[in-house]
Structures are given as structure tokens and as C-alpha cells.
Amino acid sequence: MNPATIHLTCEQCSRPVTGTTGAVRVYDDDLASAEAAHTAHAAAREAAVAILSPLRLDGAADEFLRPPAPARWQVEHDRCAPTASPAYVIPASHLGSTRDVLAASIALMAEPWIGRTDWTEFVRRHCLGPVPSPTEDEK
């Protein structure tokens, strides 16, 4: 078995992150902001649905109450990382293959806050690359 190799690039200096030179991090401040935004969004959505439901406009709430932005996972060299406190750090050396990313994903699924991050998008970016948009024929 030869799992695909993952190549990580520092989001600060745009150079490759290899071996023990960096990590993938999600920061406390970003996670706290995402949690607060999610809580506010859930309350606003609930209020909008309560108002719109009697009018039979349930789907209308979804149109103007888009979900808040999640906390972003960032690839960084240790020397390029900001001084902010990370909530979670995965050493780059632990994410060298798709199998490693799968193992990290399984471990992260136990974290109650993982749904407030862009981990799924991180995996898509680094394991799948660009996903083509469906053509008109495929819609």
C-alpha cells in the first residue's frame, strides 16, 4: 500500500513545511470567535424560523441567515507562526500521507468543537486538490 503523500505549504512564507519544521494549527481566538458566531447564528435562525413558519416561509430563513465562518486550520512553519495561543496543534510530520490525515481526522472527531472549524475543507485542499465544479449536464 502506498498512500498519497501530502505536501504542506506555510501560509505565512509560502515555503514547504517538512519534517519537524512546522505544524497545522487552529487558534483559541479563532475557535472562540467561531463558537460565539455559531451561537448567535443559531439563536437568530431559531427566531427567524419562529417568525416565518406561520407564514409558511420556513426556507426563507436559510436565505438570509447563512452559517458563520468556521475557525480556520493553518499550515505554518514554527518560526512563522503568530504568537497567539493555538487551541490544537498537529505536527506537520504527523500529516505526511492521506492515511495520516485519516488518522488525525478520526482523533479530531472526538473533539466537541471540530464542527466549528474548517477541517473538512483543510482535508479537501490538501488531500484532494481542487474539486471541479459540475458542468450543466451533470446538474
C-alpha positions as CSV (number, residue, x, y, z in Angstrom):
1,M,0.0,0.0,0.0
2,N,1.4,3.4,-1.0
3,P,-0.8,6.2,0.5
4,A,-0.6,9.5,-1.3
5,T,2.0,11.9,0.0
6,I,0.7,15.2,1.4
7,H,2.7,18.4,0.7
8,L,2.1,21.2,3.1
9,T,3.0,24.8,2.4
10,C,3.4,27.5,5.0
11,E,0.6,30.1,4.7
12,Q,2.9,32.8,6.1
13,C,6.0,32.4,3.9
14,S,4.7,30.1,1.1
15,R,7.6,27.6,1.6
16,P,7.2,23.9,2.0
17,V,6.7,22.6,5.6
18,T,8.7,19.4,6.0
19,G,9.7,17.1,8.8
20,T,9.6,18.9,12.2
21,T,9.7,22.5,10.8
22,G,6.0,23.3,11.3
23,A,2.5,22.2,12.2
24,V,-1.1,22.6,11.4
25,R,-2.9,24.8,13.9
26,V,-6.2,26.2,14.9
27,Y,-6.1,29.1,17.3
28,D,-8.0,29.8,20.5
29,D,-9.2,33.2,19.4
30,D,-10.4,31.9,16.0
31,L,-12.2,29.0,17.7
32,A,-13.8,31.3,20.3
33,S,-15.0,33.6,17.6
34,A,-16.4,30.7,15.6
35,E,-18.2,29.4,18.7
36,A,-19.7,32.8,19.5
37,A,-20.8,33.4,15.9
38,H,-22.3,29.9,15.8
39,T,-24.3,30.5,19.0
40,A,-25.6,33.9,17.7
41,H,-26.4,32.4,14.3
42,A,-28.4,29.5,15.9
43,A,-30.4,32.0,18.0
44,A,-31.1,34.3,15.1
45,R,-32.1,31.4,12.9
46,E,-34.4,30.0,15.5
47,A,-36.1,33.4,15.9
48,A,-36.4,33.8,12.2
49,V,-37.9,30.4,11.7
50,A,-40.4,31.1,14.6
51,I,-41.5,34.3,12.8
52,L,-41.5,32.8,9.3
53,S,-43.0,29.4,10.0
54,P,-46.6,30.6,10.5
55,L,-46.3,32.4,7.2
56,R,-45.2,29.1,5.6
57,L,-41.8,30.6,4.6
58,D,-39.6,28.2,6.5
59,G,-36.9,28.1,3.8
60,A,-36.7,31.9,3.7
61,A,-34.7,31.9,7.0
62,D,-31.9,30.0,5.3
63,E,-31.6,32.6,2.6
64,F,-30.6,35.4,4.8
65,L,-29.0,33.6,7.8
66,R,-26.0,31.9,6.3
67,P,-23.8,29.9,8.7
68,P,-20.9,31.9,10.2
69,A,-17.3,31.3,9.0
70,P,-15.6,28.5,10.8
71,A,-12.2,28.7,12.6
72,R,-9.5,28.1,10.0
73,W,-6.8,25.4,10.2
74,Q,-3.5,27.0,9.2
75,V,-0.3,25.4,7.9
76,E,2.8,27.2,9.3
77,H,6.4,26.9,10.0
78,D,7.1,27.1,13.7
79,R,9.2,30.2,13.1
80,C,6.4,31.8,11.0
81,A,3.5,31.1,13.4
82,P,2.0,34.0,15.2
83,T,2.4,34.3,19.0
84,A,-1.3,33.6,19.5
85,S,-2.2,30.6,21.6
86,P,-3.2,27.6,19.5
87,A,-6.2,25.5,20.6
88,Y,-4.8,22.4,18.8
89,V,-1.6,21.6,17.0
90,I,-0.8,18.7,14.7
91,P,2.9,18.5,13.8
92,A,3.4,18.5,10.1
93,S,5.4,15.3,10.4
94,H,2.1,13.6,11.5
95,L,0.4,14.6,8.3
96,G,2.7,13.2,5.6
97,S,0.1,10.9,3.9
98,T,-3.6,10.6,3.3
99,R,-3.5,7.7,5.8
100,D,-2.0,10.1,8.4
101,V,-4.7,12.7,7.7
102,L,-7.4,10.0,8.1
103,A,-5.9,9.1,11.5
104,A,-5.9,12.7,12.5
105,S,-9.5,13.1,11.3
106,I,-10.6,10.2,13.4
107,A,-8.9,11.6,16.5
108,L,-10.4,15.1,15.9
109,M,-13.9,13.6,15.6
110,A,-13.9,13.2,19.4
111,E,-13.4,17.0,19.9
112,P,-16.7,18.8,20.5
113,W,-15.5,21.9,18.7
114,I,-14.3,20.2,15.4
115,G,-17.6,21.2,13.6
116,R,-16.8,24.9,14.2
117,T,-13.5,24.6,12.2
118,D,-12.8,24.1,8.5
119,W,-11.1,20.7,9.0
120,T,-13.2,19.2,6.1
121,E,-12.1,22.0,3.8
122,F,-8.5,21.6,5.0
123,V,-8.6,17.9,4.1
124,R,-10.1,18.7,0.7
125,R,-7.4,21.3,0.0
126,H,-4.5,19.1,1.0
127,C,-5.7,15.6,0.0
128,L,-8.0,16.1,-2.9
129,G,-6.8,19.3,-4.5
130,P,-9.3,21.4,-6.5
131,V,-12.6,19.7,-6.9
132,P,-14.1,20.6,-10.3
133,S,-17.5,22.2,-10.4
134,P,-20.2,20.2,-12.0
135,T,-21.0,21.0,-15.6
136,E,-24.5,21.9,-16.7
137,D,-25.0,18.3,-18.0
138,E,-24.1,16.9,-14.6
139,K,-26.5,19.1,-12.6
